Amino acid sequence: MPYVDGFIVAVPKKKLKAYAQLSKKAGKVWREYGALDYREWVADDVKPGKLTSFPQSVKLKAGETVVFAWITYKSRAQRDRINAKVMADPRLASMSMGDVPFDGKRMIYGGFASLVKV
C-alpha cells in the first residue's frame, strides 16, 4: 500500500534559491534509494487563518514563505529502509548538521498511510 512522508517548512524568501538547490539534491538521493516521487511546492495562495493555517503551523515570520512537500514510497516498510539509507548518505551530511536554509525547529513532518485514491 502506498505511503507518503509529508512536511511543511518556513523558508526565508531570500534563501529560497538555496533551499531549492538543496531540495533537488535531496530529491535525487531519495529517488536513487527507491522513493517513487519527491515533490516540493512553494506557497502561492496561503493565507493566515483565525484558528489554524499553513503560515501559523510553522510560525511564519516576515520575509518567509511556506514550502509544502511529500515523498512517496511503495509501502511503510520501503520508506523505513529508504530513510535509513538517506540519513546515512554522506551527500546529505550537511542536513543533519543543521547547515540548511530554513529553521528545522519549525518543520512539521510525518508519515501517512493511504486512505482514499480517486
N, C-alpha and C positions, 0 to 999 in steps of 0.2 A: 504494500500500500504506500502511495507517495507520502513524503514527509518534507516539511519546509522549516528552515530556520529563518526567522524574521527579525529585523532590527530597525531601530529608529535612532538617529543621532542628530545633534545640533552641530553644524559646521559653520565656522566663520566664513562669510561671503568672500573675504579676501584670500582665504585658503582653499576655496572650492576647487581650483585647478589642481593644487597639490593633492587634495583629497581624491579627485577623480583619477589621478595617476596611481595613487596607492590602491584604489579600488580596482583598477584594471589589472594591476599586478596580482592582487589578492584573488581576483576572479579567475585569472589564468591558473593559479596554483590550485584553487578549489576544483576547477574543471579538470585539470590534469589528474587529480586524485579520484575523479569519478562523479563529481556533482553534475547533475543533469542541466542545471541552469543557474546563473548568477546574475541578478538584476539589482540596479540601484537607481533611484528616482529622486530628483530634487523637487522640493515644494514649488508649486505653481499657483494653486488655488487653495491655500490652507490658512484659515482664519482662526484667531483665538476664540475659544468658546467661553460660555459663562461658567460651566462646571468642569468641562474637560475638553481637550483638543490635542492635536499633534504638537503645536507650539508649547502648550502647558506641560505636556508629558515629558519633554526634555528640558524644561525651564529655559526656553529660548530667550536669549539676550539680544539687545540691539546689535545689528550688524551680523547676525547669524541667520541661517536658513535651516530647514529641516530636510534630512535625507531619509528616505524610506527604502528598505531593501529586503530581498529574500534570496535564499539559496535553496534549490530544490534537489531532493535525493529520491532514490527508488524506495527507501524504507528508513525507519529509525535506526536499524542496525547498520545500514550502509552509512548513514550520517555520522554515527558514533565512530566508525572506522575511519572515515574520511577526515573528520575533525581532528582525530588524534594525529594523523599524518600531517595535516596542515599546521597544527600548533607546534609540531617538531621541525617543520621545514625552515632551514636557515634563511631562505629568501624573505621570510616574513618575521625575522627575529626582531626587527625594529618595532613591530606592532606590539609585541609582548613586553617591550621595554618602555612603552609609553611614548615613543617618538612618532606620534601621529598628529595630523592636522585637525583634531577635534578633541573634545573633552570626553574621554571614555567613561568618566564617572557618571555622566548623564545619559549614557547609552542605555536603551531599553532593548532587550533581546530575549528570544525564547524559541523553543521548538514546538511545532504544531503538526498534529495528525490531520489527515484529510477528513472532511465532514461532508461536503457537497461538491459535486462536479456536474456541471450542466453542459 
